[in-house]
Amino acid sequence: MTRFHLAPDAVDGDRVVFDAPAAHHLGRVLRAAAGEIVQGVDGSGQVLSVRLTSMASGRAQGVVVGRSALATESPLDL
């Protein structure tokens, strides 16, 4: 699943607004539609599962349906 980096002001409670480049990638490249779930990474180390609620030219919005910690450490013992 593709993850999008979210600006600090993109998340307001459970609402997410994707910036123009991310909205373009969602709509034109991935052909995502309202109702689909994508992942976003915020600046605080969380992965947000976001259900898209609206897709428009240069703008995408969604609602957070899940949060988890961003796993950055390798599970392998080196």
VOVODO-186770 format. One line per field, with one value per residue (C-alpha): residue number from 1; chain; x, y, z. Coordinates in Angstrom, 2 decimals, always signed. Layout:
# residues N
num: c(NUM; ...);
chaine: c(A; ...);
east: c(X; ...);
north: c(Y; ...);
up: c(Z; ...);
# end
This chain:
# residues 78
num: c(1; 2; 3; 4; 5; 6; 7; 8; 9; 10; 11; 12; 13; 14; 15; 16; 17; 18; 19; 20; 21; 22; 23; 24; 25; 26; 27; 28; 29; 30; 31; 32; 33; 34; 35; 36; 37; 38; 39; 40; 41; 42; 43; 44; 45; 46; 47; 48; 49; 50; 51; 52; 53; 54; 55; 56; 57; 58; 59; 60; 61; 62; 63; 64; 65; 66; 67; 68; 69; 70; 71; 72; 73; 74; 75; 76; 77; 78);
chaine: c(A; A; A; A; A; A; A; A; A; A; A; A; A; A; A; A; A; A; A; A; A; A; A; A; A; A; A; A; A; A; A; A; A; A; A; A; A; A; A; A; A; A; A; A; A; A; A; A; A; A; A; A; A; A; A; A; A; A; A; A; A; A; A; A; A; A; A; A; A; A; A; A; A; A; A; A; A; A);
east: c(+0.00; +1.27; +1.96; +1.69; +3.59; +1.18; +1.96; +1.48; -1.58; -3.14; -4.64; -7.36; -8.77; -10.06; -10.19; -7.33; -6.79; -4.14; -2.01; -2.27; +0.59; -0.73; -4.29; -3.05; -1.20; -4.24; -6.70; -4.76; -2.02; -3.58; -7.14; -8.35; -12.00; -14.07; -14.48; -11.01; -8.51; -4.98; -2.20; -0.64; +2.37; +2.22; +5.19; +4.66; +5.52; +2.04; +0.64; -2.93; -5.38; -7.57; -10.87; -11.21; -14.43; -14.04; -11.81; -11.66; -9.16; -6.12; -7.89; -8.56; -10.10; -10.63; -11.39; -9.02; -10.24; -7.11; -3.84; -0.68; +2.93; +5.37; +7.72; +11.16; +13.36; +14.28; +12.81; +16.12; +18.65; +21.97);
north: c(+0.00; +3.46; +5.79; +9.54; +12.00; +14.42; +18.01; +18.87; +20.97; +18.28; +16.38; +18.02; +15.48; +12.68; +14.76; +14.68; +17.01; +15.86; +18.49; +19.08; +16.74; +13.90; +14.50; +14.43; +11.16; +9.64; +10.68; +10.57; +7.98; +5.51; +6.28; +6.14; +6.93; +7.97; +5.06; +3.59; +3.36; +4.80; +5.32; +8.58; +9.19; +12.23; +13.98; +12.46; +8.88; +7.53; +5.71; +6.77; +4.62; +7.12; +6.42; +8.86; +10.87; +13.19; +13.44; +16.59; +18.17; +18.97; +18.17; +14.98; +14.60; +11.68; +10.51; +8.57; +5.01; +3.70; +4.76; +2.76; +3.45; +3.72; +0.72; +2.01; -0.63; -3.82; -6.98; -8.74; -9.09; -7.97);
up: c(+0.00; -0.87; +2.03; +1.82; +3.98; +5.62; +6.53; +10.22; +9.42; +7.19; +10.13; +12.20; +14.67; +12.47; +9.27; +6.75; +3.79; +1.30; -0.42; -4.18; -5.27; -3.11; -4.33; -7.94; -7.30; -5.61; -8.30; -11.55; -10.97; -8.52; -9.68; -6.08; -5.44; -2.45; -0.06; -0.59; +2.25; +1.94; +4.46; +5.57; +7.79; +10.03; +11.57; +15.01; +14.03; +13.40; +10.40; +9.72; +7.78; +5.96; +4.19; +1.31; +1.52; -1.47; -4.50; -6.63; -8.95; -6.80; -3.54; -1.58; +1.85; +4.17; +7.67; +9.93; +10.56; +12.29; +13.87; +14.58; +15.49; +12.60; +12.82; +11.89; +13.50; +11.69; +13.22; +12.55; +15.35; +13.86);
# end
